Structure formats: C-alpha cells, structure tokens
Amino acid sequence: MAPPDQGLRRGVLVRIRGLKSKPQLNGGLGRCDRLDEQSGRWSVILGDGSTKVLMKAENLFSFDEYIKVAHEGRVPTDIGPFMNDFLTNPKYDAPGGAERRVLTPQESYDKAQREGRRASPRLSQEEEKSGKYSSFVVKKVDVQAGSLELAIIAPSEAKRRPLPTILAISRGEQRHVAKLFRALRAEERGWQLLVPMRSGAATDFIEPAGQTMLEQLLQALLDDRDGEIVPFPVLSNVFHMLGMSHGSAALLSLACKAPDRTGSLNLVTGFLPQFCEVQALRNMKDIRFFVGDQDELGHREYLRGIKESLKEAGGNAHLHIVKGASHYDIGEFIDKEELWQRLELAR
C-alpha cells in the first residue's frame, strides 16, 4: 500500500508524473478512486471523468502532499494561489522533467493574475458605444468590516419595486465589471445586477475578512428599504449568485454560509475554498457549474469534485462542459440565453 505520507486517498486530486508507458498522460490531472490491494496500484479517474487507469503511487503527486511540501504542512485559508503552482511547476515532476527556473507559489499566482487581467480587459471605446453591453454606476458602501465599491446595473424605471437580483463577482482583482456580466443586459429583463469590486490592495473576498464583508453587504442590501444603496429592493430576500473563477470560490463560500439567502448558484469555473462545507447546499435546487473542455487550470476536476461532494451529502448540481472554452475565455462561449432561462425558472 502507498505510504501514508504520500497523501494518496480516495477522492484526492493528483498530478500524474513519470509515466514511461503512457507519457502523454504526464502533467495531467486525475482523482484517486481506490487502491487495488493485489497490485498495490491506484485506480485513477482521468480528467474526462470516465477513463480509469491503474497507476503506481510513485507516478502520482497528490494535492495533500503538495500542501505539505509547499506550505509547510499548514492548510492555507485560500488555496487559489497554490493551485496554478501545483498544476504547472516542474519542481514537482519526476526526475528528468523540464529544466527551467522554478516559480514560487506567489510568483505562479501573480502570473495567473496577469493572464486573467489580459483575458478580461475593460471594454474598448467601440464596445462601449456598441450598445451590446450594459452601463453601470458605482457606489461606495460602508459596512462594519470596511468599505467596498458596488457596481450596479438596473432598469431605468422610477417605480421602486422588488426585483430579482444577481450578486456577481469576477475573477482576480475584480477592479472592473466583467464583460460577461455586462453582456447579460440584466436591466432589459427586469433584473438588477450587483458587482462588489475590490482593488489589488484590498482584502480578497475569499479570505475570512472578505467573507465577513460580503455577509454584511448582503444584510445591508436587505435592510436598504429607502434605496440609499440600490434602486430596487431584493425580491424574496434572496440573491442569485454568479461567479467567475476566484469569484466563484468566494460566492460558493458565501452561499454555504447563507443558503437561505441564495436563490440560485451559477459558477463559471472555480474551486472549493478551504473550510467550506458544501453540505449546507444539499437542499438547493438550482446549482450549475460551467467549465471549458480546454480549461488549463484544472477547474474541471475541482468542480467535478464539488459536485460529487454535494451528491454524497444528498444534494445535486449540474456540471456543464463548455466546448472549445479555456479558463480565460469561457465567458465568450457560455450560452447566455440558456443561462437566462435557468435564472428565470429560479426567480
């Protein structure tokens, strides 16, 4: 059997390395299924979710073992900065791997952030004038935990009445309203869309302090009877949460803390934050995950793992594999009409 310090167990995410018979699998992701006692090899479910291959323990590098090596055995509150490092750093390959300067976890994270910003640019002047994207206003909102900027997309009508409300958080530093969010044209469908934004120096929404800020924001929005923050009250006192990548992880954590305030959950890529108990969502009907079939950061496996965890808890989620989409361009491939149909059913 595999020594316990290798971190191999059923369900753990692994990176495949050092295979000679099937070198095309090296560098790929899998998930341990079960140990074959007779051969001493692990049955590994590959990224497509159906193919299983028996592998020696020495050809598997688990995320549990990675945490021991890269983070001195301490489980980080935010695993995001370490995911890209786990997936791409040749330091963790078998001997004879690629020879290049090894990035630290922080350098790897910074690289991923730069790639994310390049893939999610602000709209050009031509796009702003095209009429295809919603305009928005930004308000500063003060809560007990601090201040944040809230971008608001809403109908122009003067009558104040409860509207179905989307709470959306983008990837990375969230300094702007993502192109996908603006392309939804929520105001034309009688919805309002709210986007908490943060600068690079502000607390990340996935961190405990950021989560506290989001929880307090939800309460402030529900208490906003006079329209001081948003133009319309929140219909049924529930939010329809839409996240991208790091923002998906933040909203997943928030939904687990406030399932009674979550009307539906749509995550475009993303991962499971540490200390997030998905069992809290077992009674939620409308949970959908979107990930590209060419996602290069392993989010296909992360979301599949979350789906399985929900299933074990008695809940359910739908995983949509978006053909042709990578991690950074998936917003261009999502069927927005189908997304709206699902949102309307959940309102």
C-alpha positions in Angstrom: 0.0 0.0 0.0 1.1 3.6 -0.5 2.9 5.1 2.5 0.5 7.5 4.3 2.9 10.4 3.9 2.3 10.4 0.1 -1.2 11.8 0.7 -3.0 9.3 -1.5 -6.6 8.6 -0.6 -9.9 8.2 -2.4 -11.1 11.4 -3.9 -7.8 13.3 -3.7 -6.7 15.4 -6.7 -3.4 14.1 -8.2 -1.0 15.2 -10.8 0.4 12.4 -13.0 4.1 12.2 -13.5 7.0 10.0 -14.6 4.9 7.6 -16.7 7.0 5.8 -19.4 4.4 3.6 -20.9 1.9 6.4 -21.4 3.9 9.6 -21.4 1.0 11.6 -22.9 -0.7 11.4 -19.5 2.2 13.1 -17.7 1.3 16.5 -16.3 -2.4 15.7 -16.5 -4.9 15.7 -13.6 -6.8 12.8 -12.1 -8.6 11.8 -8.9 -7.8 8.7 -6.9 -10.7 6.3 -6.9 -9.5 3.2 -5.0 -6.4 1.2 -4.1 -6.0 -2.2 -5.7 -4.7 -4.3 -2.9 -3.4 -7.1 -5.1 -1.2 -4.9 -7.4 -0.6 -2.0 -4.9 -1.7 0.4 -7.6 -4.3 3.2 -7.5 -7.3 3.4 -9.9 -7.2 7.0 -11.1 -10.1 8.7 -12.8 -8.7 10.9 -15.5 -9.9 14.4 -16.5 -12.6 13.2 -18.8 -14.4 11.7 -15.8 -14.9 8.3 -17.3 -11.5 6.8 -18.1 -9.8 4.9 -15.2 -6.1 3.9 -15.2 -4.2 1.8 -12.7 -1.0 3.7 -11.6 1.8 3.2 -9.2 1.9 5.6 -6.2 5.3 6.9 -7.4 3.6 8.2 -10.5 1.1 10.3 -8.5 1.7 13.6 -6.7 -1.3 14.5 -4.6 -2.5 17.9 -3.6 -2.4 16.8 0.0 1.3 16.1 -0.4 1.8 19.3 -2.2 0.4 21.3 0.7 3.0 19.6 3.0 5.8 20.4 0.6 4.8 23.9 -0.5 3.1 25.2 2.6 5.0 23.5 5.4 2.0 21.2 6.1 -0.3 24.1 7.0 -3.6 24.2 5.1 -3.9 27.8 3.7 -7.2 29.6 4.1 -7.1 30.4 0.4 -5.8 27.6 -1.8 -6.1 29.7 -5.0 -2.5 31.0 -5.1 -1.3 27.4 -4.8 -3.4 25.7 -7.5 -1.6 27.1 -10.5 1.7 26.1 -8.9 0.5 22.6 -8.2 -0.6 22.2 -11.8 2.4 23.6 -13.7 5.6 23.8 -11.5 8.2 21.3 -12.9 9.7 21.2 -9.4 7.2 18.5 -8.6 7.7 16.4 -11.7 9.6 13.1 -11.7 13.4 13.4 -12.3 14.3 14.4 -15.8 11.4 16.9 -16.1 11.7 20.3 -17.7 14.6 22.4 -16.7 13.7 26.0 -16.1 13.7 28.3 -13.1 11.1 27.1 -10.6 8.4 29.7 -9.7 7.5 30.1 -6.1 3.8 29.7 -5.3 3.4 33.5 -5.1 5.1 34.0 -8.5 2.9 31.4 -10.0 -0.2 33.1 -8.6 1.0 36.5 -9.8 1.5 35.1 -13.3 -2.1 33.6 -13.2 -3.4 37.1 -12.2 -1.6 38.8 -15.1 -3.1 36.2 -17.5 -6.5 36.8 -16.0 -6.3 40.5 -16.5 -5.2 40.2 -20.1 -8.1 37.8 -20.7 -10.6 40.1 -19.0 -9.8 43.6 -20.3 -12.1 46.6 -19.9 -14.3 47.3 -22.9 -12.9 49.3 -25.7 -14.4 52.6 -26.7 -16.0 50.8 -29.7 -17.6 48.2 -27.5 -18.8 50.8 -25.1 -20.6 52.5 -28.0 -21.9 49.3 -29.5 -25.0 49.0 -27.2 -24.2 45.3 -26.6 -23.1 45.9 -23.0 -24.8 47.4 -20.0 -23.6 50.6 -18.4 -23.3 50.8 -14.7 -22.9 53.1 -11.7 -20.6 52.6 -8.8 -21.4 53.4 -5.2 -19.2 53.2 -2.1 -20.8 51.0 0.5 -19.7 51.1 4.2 -20.2 48.1 6.3 -18.8 47.3 9.8 -15.9 45.3 8.3 -14.8 48.1 5.9 -15.7 49.8 2.7 -16.2 48.4 -0.8 -17.3 49.7 -4.2 -20.5 48.2 -5.6 -21.2 48.4 -9.3 -25.0 48.5 -10.1 -26.8 47.5 -13.3 -30.5 48.1 -13.0 -33.6 49.2 -15.1 -34.1 52.9 -15.5 -37.8 52.9 -14.4 -38.6 55.2 -11.5 -41.1 53.0 -9.7 -39.4 51.2 -6.7 -40.5 47.6 -6.6 -38.8 44.4 -5.6 -36.7 42.9 -8.4 -34.8 39.6 -8.8 -31.2 40.4 -8.0 -27.9 38.9 -9.2 -24.8 39.2 -7.0 -21.8 38.7 -9.2 -18.1 38.5 -8.5 -15.4 38.4 -11.2 -12.0 36.7 -11.3 -8.7 38.0 -10.0 -8.6 41.5 -8.6 -12.2 42.5 -9.6 -11.3 46.0 -10.5 -13.9 46.2 -13.2 -17.3 44.7 -14.2 -16.6 41.6 -16.2 -17.6 41.6 -19.9 -19.8 38.6 -19.3 -21.8 40.4 -16.6 -22.3 43.4 -18.8 -23.3 41.3 -21.8 -26.2 39.7 -19.9 -28.1 43.0 -20.2 -29.9 42.2 -16.9 -31.8 45.5 -16.9 -33.6 44.7 -20.1 -35.0 41.6 -18.5 -36.3 43.3 -15.3 -33.4 42.2 -13.1 -30.8 44.2 -11.2 -27.2 43.0 -11.1 -24.8 44.0 -8.3 -21.0 43.5 -8.5 -18.8 44.0 -5.4 -15.4 45.3 -6.6 -12.0 45.4 -4.9 -8.6 46.8 -5.8 -5.4 44.8 -5.6 -4.6 46.1 -2.1 -8.0 45.4 -0.6 -9.0 42.2 1.2 -9.8 39.4 -1.1 -13.4 38.3 -0.9 -12.3 34.7 -0.4 -10.4 35.5 2.8 -12.3 35.4 6.1 -12.3 39.2 6.4 -13.6 39.4 2.8 -16.3 36.9 3.5 -17.4 38.9 6.6 -17.6 41.9 4.4 -19.8 40.1 1.9 -22.1 38.8 4.6 -22.5 42.3 6.0 -23.2 43.6 2.5 -26.0 41.1 2.0 -27.6 42.3 5.2 -27.2 45.9 4.3 -28.8 45.3 0.9 -31.8 43.5 2.5 -32.1 46.4 5.0 -32.0 49.0 2.3 -35.7 49.9 2.3 -35.2 53.5 1.2 -33.0 52.9 -1.8 -29.9 54.5 -0.3 -27.7 51.7 -1.8 -29.6 50.1 -4.7 -32.6 51.4 -6.7 -34.8 48.3 -6.1 -35.4 46.0 -3.1 -34.2 42.4 -3.4 -37.1 40.2 -4.5 -37.9 37.4 -1.9 -34.8 38.4 0.0 -32.6 36.0 -1.9 -29.7 36.6 -4.3 -28.9 34.7 -7.5 -25.1 34.3 -7.3 -23.0 34.3 -10.4 -19.2 34.0 -10.0 -16.1 33.6 -12.3 -13.0 31.7 -11.2 -11.8 33.2 -7.9 -15.1 35.0 -7.6 -16.9 31.7 -7.9 -15.0 30.3 -5.0 -15.9 33.4 -2.9 -19.6 33.1 -3.8 -19.6 29.3 -3.1 -18.2 30.0 0.4 -20.8 32.8 0.9 -23.7 30.6 -0.3 -22.6 27.9 2.2 -22.7 30.5 5.0 -26.1 31.9 3.8 -28.0 29.2 2.0 -31.3 30.8 3.0 -30.3 34.0 1.1 -29.2 32.2 -2.0 -31.9 31.6 -4.7 -29.5 30.0 -7.2 -25.8 29.5 -7.7 -24.0 29.7 -11.1 -20.3 29.2 -11.0 -18.2 29.8 -14.1 -15.0 27.8 -13.3 -13.9 28.0 -9.7 -12.8 25.7 -6.8 -13.7 24.7 -3.3 -12.3 27.0 -0.7 -10.9 25.5 2.5 -13.3 25.2 5.4 -16.3 25.5 3.0 -19.0 22.9 3.9 -20.9 22.2 0.8 -23.4 20.1 2.8 -25.1 23.3 3.6 -26.3 23.5 0.0 -27.8 20.0 -0.1 -31.4 21.3 -0.3 -30.7 23.9 -3.0 -32.3 23.1 -6.3 -30.5 25.4 -8.7 -26.8 24.9 -8.7 -24.9 24.9 -12.0 -21.2 24.8 -12.8 -19.6 25.9 -16.1 -16.1 24.9 -17.2 -14.3 24.8 -20.5 -13.2 21.4 -22.0 -9.8 23.1 -22.5 -9.6 24.6 -19.0 -5.8 24.8 -18.3 -6.0 25.3 -14.5 -7.7 22.1 -13.5 -11.1 23.7 -12.6 -12.9 20.9 -14.4 -11.7 18.5 -11.8 -12.3 20.9 -8.9 -16.0 21.4 -9.9 -16.5 17.7 -10.5 -15.2 17.1 -7.0 -17.6 19.7 -5.6 -20.5 18.0 -7.5 -19.5 14.6 -6.0 -19.3 16.1 -2.5 -22.8 17.5 -2.9 -24.1 14.2 -4.2 -22.7 12.4 -1.2 -24.5 15.0 1.1 -27.8 14.3 -0.6 -27.7 17.4 -2.9 -27.3 17.9 -6.6 -25.5 20.2 -9.1 -25.3 20.3 -12.9 -21.9 20.4 -14.5 -21.8 22.0 -17.9 -18.7 21.3 -20.0 -18.4 24.2 -22.5 -16.8 23.0 -25.7 -13.9 25.0 -27.1 -13.5 27.2 -24.0 -10.4 27.7 -21.9 -10.2 29.1 -18.4 -9.8 32.7 -19.5 -12.2 32.9 -22.5 -15.1 30.8 -21.3 -17.3 33.9 -20.9 -17.3 34.2 -24.7 -18.7 30.6 -25.1 -21.5 30.5 -22.5 -25.0 30.3 -23.9 -26.4 33.4 -22.3 -30.0 32.7 -23.4 -29.9 29.3 -21.7 -28.4 30.9 -18.6 -31.3 33.4 -18.5 -33.9 30.6 -19.0 -32.5 28.9 -15.9 -32.3 32.1 -13.9 -35.9 32.9 -14.8 -37.0 29.5 -13.5 -35.2 30.2 -10.2 -36.5 33.7 -9.7 
